[in-house]
Amino acid sequence: MTILITGGTGKTGLKLAHLLNKAGHPILLTSRKGEVSHPFKGVKFDWLDPSTFDNPFDVDPAIDRVYIVGPVGILDMLPHVKPFIDLAVTKGVKRFVVLGASPIPKGGPVAGKIHEYLEEICVDYAVLRPTWFMENFSISPVATNSIRLHNEIGSVAKDGRLAFVSVDDIAKAASDALLDEKSWNSDRYILGPELLSYGEVAALLSKVLGRKITHKRLTQDESLSIWTSVGGLSIGLAKGLIKMEAEIADGAEVAVFENDNKILGKTHLREFFESNRELWVI
Ligand SMILES: NC(=O)c1ccc[n+]([C@@H]2O[C@H](COP(=O)([O-])OP(=O)(O)OC[C@H]3O[C@@H](n4cnc5c(N)ncnc54)[C@H](OP(=O)(O)O)[C@@H]3O)[C@@H](O)[C@H]2O)c1
């Protein structure tokens, strides 16, 4: 039986592919171009083009589980993802594991309505709700430019704390959700092992890099301008992101960390900074 990994060229999809492949599970990865990293098998697939939805099943009719990373940059993914879920169920898919986000509940924007729909159709599913990725510091041009050019990490989160999580730990949770004998049929927060404020993050990075990095407290207008220019986000998405970051200041992610319905990853932010040190060296 084969596991289909959508977003197979993305941060969590590719790590998940390595984990499942190492454990000997047959997998198929999607990308819009149909090209994926060696040694994996890829198929052309686009959430915005339903004519590609049959492709994975044409390539491998044995697909029975699907990891869903919905279309990036879309405020409500369900209208694009629902027709594929419906098709997949008719093709014999038995379980869906969806990448959501800690601030987004069932029925909310982005992947929130996918969660609601899977529950409604009584299919086996899990929704991963990771908090903010450690990889935002290494991949997002917003963070890397700011650290390299200005020795700053900008945010509207003030002194709010959150448990940054690594993509490795999210991929491990995704693998468990796909393979556990008993389907979770619920969501779970996926968090890093420790709560840190952006000031503490800046202090950690300063130690690792041997130069002073500070937390720049941005106003929401300043943040909007950065996300829409350097970050390339639409105004709607940037405003949504800034609203979630501002909620960190009010303790939203501390409440998530204190919730029992969570999986704590192993990777500490300090290890992540040490392993990627050269990215921020000037
Ligand atoms: N970054 C965070 O801190 C954070 C925190 C919590 C949750 N999340 C969630 O993580 C999810 C993934 O975001 P990310 O930035 O990490 O992206 P990513 O997974 O690194 O990359 C996006 C993936 O989706 C594929 N993709 C994009 N548009 C597509 C489309 N129209 N049809 C099919 N495939 C498409 C891309 O593949 P191709 O380009 O090869 O087609 C790529 O593999 C988002 O839903 C976000 O809400 C992020």
The ligand as a Tripos MOL2 file, in Angstrom:
@<TRIPOS>MOLECULE
LIG
   48    52     1     0     0
SMALL
NO_CHARGES

@<TRIPOS>ATOM
      1 N1          6.0750   28.2360    8.4290 N.am      1 LIG1
      2 C1          5.4670   28.0970    9.5870 C.2       1 LIG1
      3 O1          5.9190   28.5860   10.6370 O.2       1 LIG1
      4 C2          4.2010   27.2920    9.6460 C.ar      1 LIG1
      5 C3          3.6620   27.0120   10.9050 C.ar      1 LIG1
      6 C4          2.5140   26.2310   10.9840 C.ar      1 LIG1
      7 C5          1.9260   25.7560    9.8190 C.ar      1 LIG1
      8 N2          2.4630   26.0650    8.6110 N.ar      1 LIG1
      9 C6          1.7880   25.5510    7.4060 C.3       1 LIG1
     10 O2          2.6770   24.8390    6.6020 O.3       1 LIG1
     11 C7          2.1090   24.7540    5.3040 C.3       1 LIG1
     12 C8          3.2060   24.6580    4.3080 C.3       1 LIG1
     13 O3          3.8610   25.8850    4.2150 O.3       1 LIG1
     14 P1          5.3850   25.9690    3.8510 P.3       1 LIG1
     15 O4          5.7080   27.3940    3.6660 O.co2     1 LIG1
     16 O5          6.1810   25.1740    4.8430 O.co2     1 LIG1
     17 O6          5.4420   25.2780    2.4330 O.3       1 LIG1
     18 P2          6.2700   24.0410    1.9280 P.3       1 LIG1
     19 O7          5.6110   22.7840    2.3790 O.co2     1 LIG1
     20 O8          7.7290   24.2050    2.2050 O.co2     1 LIG1
     21 O9          6.0960   24.2190    0.3650 O.3       1 LIG1
     22 C9          4.8530   24.1390   -0.2460 C.3       1 LIG1
     23 C10         4.6800   22.8150   -1.0050 C.3       1 LIG1
     24 O10         3.3950   22.8200   -1.5990 O.3       1 LIG1
     25 C11         3.5350   22.6490   -2.9900 C.3       1 LIG1
     26 N3          2.5290   23.4950   -3.6000 N.ar      1 LIG1
     27 C12         2.4240   24.8450   -3.5330 C.ar      1 LIG1
     28 N4          1.3470   25.2410   -4.2240 N.ar      1 LIG1
     29 C13         0.7650   24.1310   -4.7380 C.ar      1 LIG1
     30 C14        -0.3680   23.8870   -5.5480 C.ar      1 LIG1
     31 N5         -1.1300   24.8800   -6.0340 N.pl3     1 LIG1
     32 N6         -0.6710   22.6100   -5.8530 N.ar      1 LIG1
     33 C15         0.0960   21.5810   -5.4340 C.ar      1 LIG1
     34 N7          1.1930   21.7410   -4.6700 N.ar      1 LIG1
     35 C16         1.5250   23.0090   -4.3330 C.ar      1 LIG1
     36 C17         4.9510   23.0180   -3.3500 C.3       1 LIG1
     37 O11         5.3900   22.1910   -4.3940 O.3       1 LIG1
     38 P3          5.7410   22.6380   -5.8760 P.3       1 LIG1
     39 O12         6.0980   24.0950   -5.8300 O.co2     1 LIG1
     40 O13         6.8900   21.7410   -6.2390 O.co2     1 LIG1
     41 O14         4.5230   22.3360   -6.6440 O.co2     1 LIG1
     42 C18         5.6990   22.6180   -2.0740 C.3       1 LIG1
     43 O15         6.0640   21.2700   -2.1240 O.3       1 LIG1
     44 C19         1.1680   25.9330    5.1570 C.3       1 LIG1
     45 O16        -0.1410   25.4340    5.0150 O.3       1 LIG1
     46 C20         1.2900   26.6590    6.4890 C.3       1 LIG1
     47 O17         0.0490   27.1290    6.9570 O.3       1 LIG1
     48 C21         3.6010   26.8110    8.4920 C.ar      1 LIG1
@<TRIPOS>BOND
     1     1     2 1
     2     2     3 2
     3     2     4 1
     4     4     5 ar
     5     4    48 ar
     6     5     6 ar
     7     6     7 ar
     8     7     8 ar
     9     8     9 1
    10     8    48 ar
    11     9    10 1
    12     9    46 1
    13    10    11 1
    14    11    12 1
    15    11    44 1
    16    12    13 1
    17    13    14 1
    18    14    15 2
    19    14    16 1
    20    14    17 1
    21    17    18 1
    22    18    19 2
    23    18    20 1
    24    18    21 1
    25    21    22 1
    26    22    23 1
    27    23    24 1
    28    23    42 1
    29    24    25 1
    30    25    26 1
    31    25    36 1
    32    26    27 ar
    33    26    35 ar
    34    27    28 ar
    35    28    29 ar
    36    29    30 ar
    37    29    35 ar
    38    30    31 1
    39    30    32 ar
    40    32    33 ar
    41    33    34 ar
    42    34    35 ar
    43    36    37 1
    44    36    42 1
    45    37    38 1
    46    38    39 2
    47    38    40 1
    48    38    41 1
    49    42    43 1
    50    44    45 1
    51    44    46 1
    52    46    47 1
@<TRIPOS>SUBSTRUCTURE
     1 LIG1         1 GROUP 0 **** ****
